[in-house]
Amino acid sequence: MQRRWLVLAILFLARMCLAYQFQTIAAITPVLRTELGLDLGDAGLLIGLYALPGVILPLAGGAIGHVAGDRFAVTLGFILAIVGGLVPILIPGWTALIAGRLLAGAGGVIVSVIMTKMVADWFADAEIAGAMAVFVNCWPAGIILALFTLPTVAATWGGHAALIVSAAVVACGLALFLGFYGAMQTDAAAANGAARPRVTMPRSVIVSLVAAGLTWGFYNVASTITFSFGVTLLTERSYSAASAASTVTLVLFLSMVSVPLGGFLADRLGSANLILTLGSAVFAALLVAAGHFMESALIFAAIGLIGGIPAGVIMKLPARVLLPEQRAIGMGIFYTIHYGGLVLGTAVGGELADRWGTSSAAFYFAAVLVAACPLLVLAVRQSPVSTPPRA
């Protein structure tokens, strides 16, 4: 096995631990409602708070990585996530839960920025769409693992035990990263970290990063709406809550196949923009169909099989425009725009659903955003200097 694929596996597993922590509140909400008297609105707030630091911190995280190095930045991110997991354990109560989620989210943002940059360091222009697609899949993998384990832990030993398990999993992710860090440095990354060169960002690069960040943000708004509003949409059409949840979960499983498939197809066929355009067009059409037709279960399955195809190509975009010394800061800009678009977009989708009195409105809005993705990519320029891949 080439070393870069081992590096990708380690980064995948380490970041998957953060996805596991992210899903903790959602996975044990029934127990928290009993133990702490939380309502669904409280749970939704706690879930959303994890993403809030993403609007502010990605650029700072990229700067920390550029100045202090990848190892320091990722370690800092994991420590924040571990502390965030321990706060509600050591100081029970609503305020501690809020503080813990914000700290954990801040750590998750920093880790996401730097680890994405590390994937770009290793794969550069060689199989990068496939590598990014695999890396992106660590998030649903961690969510699924949490859904399979934490409800049982919480039901058996209580919500406190589930929080302890979640914090322990994050600690394991940090140990895994530090244990293999020596094997994860490229020669270029080590040199850049030692030199800490001053970063300059031409206007064309910044414009490209903004376009790429908006593309990833729009795509993730559509995915989030599918998962978040899908259950409500189906229950509006007389599905039982269990049947609706099972259908939406199926989408998550199927997307774990379509996401890497799209990335590897883009690498093998050399037609990234074509795959992005076709995948986005079909995804948008399926979102409209899901919002319009009463019988939506098969449409949701098709969304899982098709909707993930553009992901790897979109995540490849920042690497196309950034030189090695620009990647830490550049990924910070990319993620700042992405998180801002994600927070605003999901809020608009929810507001439209409220105004129209149906979740279909959110799906129509998501379709418009996905359809806009290929147009945004037209603003992304290729870097004049490419970096050869490392074996």
URPE-V736142 format. One record per run of one state. SS is the DSSP state (h for helix, s for strand, l for the rest). FROM is the first residue (numbers start at 1). LEN is the number of residues. If there is no record, write none. Layout:
SS:FROM:LEN + SS:FROM:LEN
This chain:
l:1:2 + h:3:20 + l:23:1 + h:24:4 + l:28:1 + h:29:8 + l:37:3 + h:40:16 + l:56:2 + h:58:11 + l:69:1 + h:70:21 + l:91:3 + h:94:30 + l:124:4 + h:128:30 + l:158:1 + h:159:26 + l:185:2 + h:187:9 + l:196:7 + h:203:34 + l:237:4 + h:241:29 + l:270:2 + h:272:21 + l:293:4 + h:297:10 + l:307:3 + h:310:12 + l:322:2 + h:324:33 + l:357:3 + h:360:18 + l:378:14
